[in-house]
Amino acid sequence: MAHMIEVQNLVKIYPDGTEAVRDISFDVDEGEFFGFLGPNGAGKSTTIKILITLLRKTSGDIRIIDMDITNQTDEIRRQIGYAAQEVGVDDDLTARENLVLQGQLYHMERNLLRRRTEELLELMDLTADAGRPAGSFSGGMRKRLDLATGVMHRPRPLFPDEPTTGLDPQNRANLWVYLERLNKQEKLTIFLTTHYMEEADKLCNRLAIIDNGQIKTMGSPRQLKQELGGDVIALRFAENAQSVDQQIGAACDVLRDAPFLMNLDRFDEGVNVYAQDGGAVVPEVLRLLDSTGLHVAQLSLTSPSLDDVFLKHTGYKIRDEGPAQNWRSQRGGAFGRRRRR
């Protein structure tokens, strides 16, 4: 299968010295749904802006549809689509008029433009509302219209940059349906950036986990979860005579040499224990901790998730809240919404 996107040793350093992207390499196959998963500020948006030619790379080689991004910028722009976090439709125009305007900007022939408009209105379930001003649409409908404008000219790859940010869970899940339609029915290559674990797990054939400008691991969601092996016993501790951090350290010391242990990861509130047949292992885990005076505030037993994969490769759990200034310095803590520019 041909590569739609090829990136080798990409580096982006801003004038203030910030290393937003640090020597990353990856490729995306034609027709693939590929994801970049990471927290705000990890380098996702910087990478996507370089790929859509809005930012210049510092170094590295990039080819899109077998065209060099440095020397064939105009040709690449004609054949790619982009959907930003912020909706870019004209609220004073109807849904149909927004699509027609987008087609005219690409100098589409009139009959083709008309057919393509109706085709996308149907694909995005907007036909019944095509005559309404976009400003009267719900947030989810405006996102769908925005996606439709991004593919009006039949791009080869589409680059949605965190397209479901700001949507409630129901509208977020609804938008996944339309992204899947574009991938399957339009046979569209999609390069998605997201910080939502469930979104990446649901949509992506393959994904790369990126943090601090570096790709930490890459593979299919299923493959990445299987690599962890076993069940996940998540142990959380509460503040008492000892701090949570002290209890976590003590728990790691107690469990590190246990015969059932496959792996052990710390996070901000506790420890993940990986073991085969986790249900049978739980009593032994609690016995070992209790013998040293450690008391678990909360315990859960699950199969490995992308959240566990992220923890394994970055040292912290991905979050969508918290003060922006703290998440880099507190590797176990929450991260905020600060974005690399």
C-alpha positions in Angstrom: 0.0 0.0 0.0 1.3 3.5 -0.9 2.2 6.0 1.7 0.0 9.1 1.7 2.2 10.9 4.2 5.9 10.3 4.9 7.7 12.2 7.7 11.4 11.7 8.4 13.3 13.3 11.3 10.9 16.3 11.6 12.1 19.0 13.9 10.4 22.3 14.8 12.2 24.9 17.0 10.5 28.3 17.5 12.5 31.5 17.6 12.2 31.6 21.4 14.0 28.3 21.5 11.0 26.1 22.3 11.4 22.6 20.8 7.9 21.8 19.8 8.7 18.8 17.7 11.8 16.7 18.3 13.0 14.5 15.5 9.9 12.5 14.8 9.3 10.0 12.0 6.2 8.2 10.8 4.1 7.4 7.8 0.4 7.2 7.0 -0.9 4.7 4.4 -3.4 5.7 1.7 -7.0 5.2 3.1 -5.8 4.8 6.7 -7.3 6.5 9.7 -4.2 7.5 11.6 -4.2 9.3 15.0 -1.8 11.6 16.9 -2.7 11.1 20.6 -1.3 13.4 23.3 -2.0 16.2 25.8 -2.4 19.8 24.9 1.1 21.2 24.3 2.6 17.8 23.2 3.4 19.0 19.6 0.3 17.7 17.8 -1.0 20.9 16.4 2.5 22.1 15.5 3.0 18.9 13.5 -0.4 19.1 11.7 0.2 22.8 10.9 3.6 21.9 9.3 1.9 19.1 7.3 -0.8 21.5 5.9 1.9 24.0 5.1 0.9 26.7 7.6 4.2 26.4 9.5 7.7 25.9 8.2 9.7 23.0 9.6 13.1 23.6 11.1 14.5 20.4 9.5 13.4 17.0 8.3 11.9 15.5 5.2 8.1 15.5 4.5 6.3 14.1 1.4 2.5 14.2 1.0 1.0 12.3 -1.9 4.6 11.8 -3.0 5.2 15.5 -3.2 7.9 17.4 -1.3 6.5 19.8 1.2 9.3 22.4 0.7 9.2 22.5 -3.1 5.6 21.6 -4.0 3.7 23.6 -1.4 1.0 24.9 -3.8 0.3 21.5 -5.3 0.0 20.0 -1.8 -2.5 22.7 -0.7 -4.8 21.9 -3.6 -5.0 18.3 -2.6 -5.4 18.3 1.2 -8.3 19.2 3.5 -8.2 20.7 7.0 -10.7 21.0 9.8 -9.5 23.2 12.6 -10.7 23.1 16.3 -12.6 26.3 15.7 -15.5 26.0 13.3 -14.8 28.1 10.2 -18.3 28.3 8.5 -20.0 31.6 7.8 -23.0 31.8 10.2 -24.9 34.2 7.9 -24.9 31.8 5.0 -27.0 28.7 4.8 -25.4 25.2 4.9 -25.8 24.9 1.2 -24.3 28.4 0.5 -21.3 27.6 2.7 -20.6 24.5 0.6 -21.1 26.3 -2.6 -18.8 29.1 -1.6 -16.1 26.6 -0.6 -16.4 24.9 -4.0 -16.2 28.2 -5.8 -12.9 29.0 -4.0 -11.6 25.8 -5.5 -12.9 26.8 -9.0 -15.1 23.7 -9.2 -17.2 23.4 -12.4 -20.8 24.4 -11.8 -22.5 21.0 -12.3 -19.9 19.2 -10.3 -20.2 21.8 -7.5 -24.0 21.3 -7.4 -23.7 17.5 -7.3 -20.9 17.6 -4.7 -22.9 20.0 -2.4 -26.0 17.7 -2.4 -23.8 14.7 -1.9 -22.2 16.1 1.2 -25.4 17.5 2.7 -26.8 13.9 2.5 -23.6 12.3 3.8 -23.6 14.6 6.8 -27.4 14.4 7.4 -27.8 18.1 6.7 -30.2 18.0 3.7 -33.3 18.9 5.8 -31.5 21.9 7.2 -29.6 23.0 4.1 -31.6 26.2 3.7 -31.1 27.4 7.3 -28.3 29.9 8.3 -25.4 28.0 9.8 -25.6 30.4 12.8 -28.9 28.7 13.8 -27.3 25.3 14.0 -26.4 23.4 17.1 -22.7 22.9 17.9 -22.7 19.4 16.5 -24.4 20.4 13.3 -21.9 23.3 12.8 -19.0 20.8 13.2 -20.5 18.5 10.6 -20.9 21.4 8.2 -17.4 22.5 8.9 -16.1 18.9 8.1 -18.2 19.0 4.9 -16.5 22.2 3.7 -13.1 20.7 4.4 -13.8 17.9 2.0 -15.8 19.8 -0.6 -13.0 19.6 -3.2 -12.4 15.9 -2.6 -9.0 16.1 -0.9 -6.7 13.1 -0.8 -5.9 13.3 2.9 -8.0 15.2 5.5 -6.4 16.7 8.6 -8.9 17.2 11.5 -7.2 19.0 14.4 -9.0 18.0 17.6 -12.4 18.3 15.8 -14.5 17.2 18.8 -13.0 19.6 21.4 -15.8 21.6 23.1 -18.6 19.1 22.1 -20.6 17.3 24.8 -20.1 13.5 24.9 -23.2 12.8 22.8 -22.3 15.2 20.0 -18.7 13.9 20.2 -19.8 10.4 19.6 -22.1 11.5 16.8 -19.3 13.2 15.0 -17.2 10.0 15.1 -19.9 8.5 12.9 -19.4 11.1 10.2 -15.6 10.9 10.4 -15.9 7.1 9.9 -18.2 7.8 6.9 -15.7 10.1 5.3 -12.9 7.5 5.8 -14.9 4.5 4.5 -17.4 6.0 2.0 -15.1 8.7 0.6 -12.1 6.4 0.9 -10.4 9.4 2.6 -7.1 9.2 4.4 -7.5 10.9 7.8 -4.8 12.2 10.0 -6.5 13.0 13.3 -5.1 14.8 16.3 -6.8 14.2 19.6 -6.4 14.1 23.4 -9.4 11.9 23.9 -8.4 8.2 24.6 -11.8 6.8 23.6 -11.8 8.8 20.3 -8.4 7.4 19.3 -9.4 3.9 20.4 -12.7 4.0 18.5 -11.5 5.6 15.2 -7.9 4.9 14.5 -6.4 2.0 12.6 -3.0 3.1 14.0 -1.9 5.9 16.3 1.2 7.5 17.6 1.4 8.7 21.2 3.2 12.0 21.3 4.4 13.8 24.4 6.8 16.7 24.8 7.4 16.8 21.0 8.5 13.1 20.8 6.7 10.0 19.6 6.7 7.6 22.5 5.1 4.6 20.8 3.1 3.7 17.7 0.8 0.9 16.6 -2.8 -0.1 16.4 -4.9 0.5 19.6 -5.3 -3.3 20.0 -1.6 -3.9 19.6 -0.5 -1.2 22.0 -2.9 -2.6 24.7 -1.8 -6.2 24.1 1.8 -5.2 24.6 1.1 -4.4 28.2 -0.2 -7.9 28.8 -2.4 -9.2 31.6 -5.0 -7.4 33.7 -4.6 -4.0 35.3 -5.1 -3.7 39.0 -5.3 0.1 39.8 -4.5 0.9 43.4 -5.2 4.4 44.8 -4.1 5.8 48.1 -5.5 8.6 50.2 -3.6 11.1 52.4 -3.0 9.8 56.0 0.0 9.8 58.3 2.0 9.3 55.1 1.7 11.4 51.9 0.2 9.7 48.9 3.7 9.8 47.2 5.3 8.1 50.2 2.6 5.3 50.1 3.1 4.9 46.3 6.8 4.5 46.8 6.3 2.0 49.6 3.8 0.0 47.6 6.2 -0.2 44.7 8.9 -1.5 47.0 6.6 -4.2 48.4 5.2 -5.4 45.0 8.3 -5.1 42.8 9.5 -8.6 43.5 6.1 -10.3 43.7 6.1 -13.5 41.6 2.8 -12.6 39.9 4.0 -9.2 38.8 4.3 -8.6 35.0 4.7 -4.8 35.3 4.3 -1.9 37.6 3.6 1.8 36.8 3.2 4.8 39.1 0.6 7.5 38.5 -0.4 10.6 40.4 -2.7 8.9 42.9 -1.4 5.3 43.0 0.0 2.3 41.2 -1.0 0.2 38.3 -0.2 -3.5 38.8 -0.1 -5.7 35.7 -0.7 -9.4 36.2 -2.3 -12.5 34.5 -5.6 -13.5 36.1 -5.9 -10.3 38.0 -9.0 -11.4 39.9 -7.0 -14.2 41.6 -4.1 -11.9 42.3 -6.0 -9.1 44.0 -6.2 -10.9 47.5 -2.4 -11.4 47.4 -1.7 -7.8 46.4 -3.9 -6.6 49.4 -2.2 -9.1 51.8 1.3 -7.8 50.8 0.3 -4.2 51.2 -1.5 -4.8 54.5 1.5 -6.6 55.9 3.4 -3.4 55.7 0.6 -1.1 56.9 -0.4 0.2 53.6 -4.2 0.6 53.1 -5.7 1.0 49.6 -8.4 3.7 49.3 -9.7 2.4 46.0 -9.1 -0.6 43.8 -10.2 -1.4 40.3 -9.6 -4.4 38.0 -9.7 -3.9 34.2 -8.2 -5.0 31.0 -5.5 -2.7 29.6 -6.7 0.6 28.1 -5.1 3.3 26.0 -4.9 5.3 29.2 -2.7 2.6 30.7 -0.6 2.6 27.5 -0.2 6.4 27.8 0.9 6.0 31.4 3.4 3.3 30.5 5.1 5.4 27.9 4.9 8.9 29.4 4.8 8.4 33.2 1.5 10.1 33.8 -2.2 9.8 32.9 -3.8 12.0 30.3 -6.3 14.5 31.7 -8.4 17.4 30.3 -8.3 19.7 33.2 -6.0 21.4 35.6 -3.8 24.5 35.6 -1.8 24.8 32.4 1.4 25.9 34.1 1.7 22.8 36.3 1.3 19.8 34.0 4.9 19.7 32.7 6.4 20.1 36.1 4.1 17.6 37.8 4.6 14.5 35.7 1.9 12.6 37.7 -0.5 15.6 37.7 -3.2 16.9 35.5 -2.3 19.0 32.5 -4.1 22.1 31.3 -4.9 23.6 28.0 -1.7 25.4 27.1 -1.0 24.8 23.4 2.3 25.0 21.5 2.2 27.8 19.0 
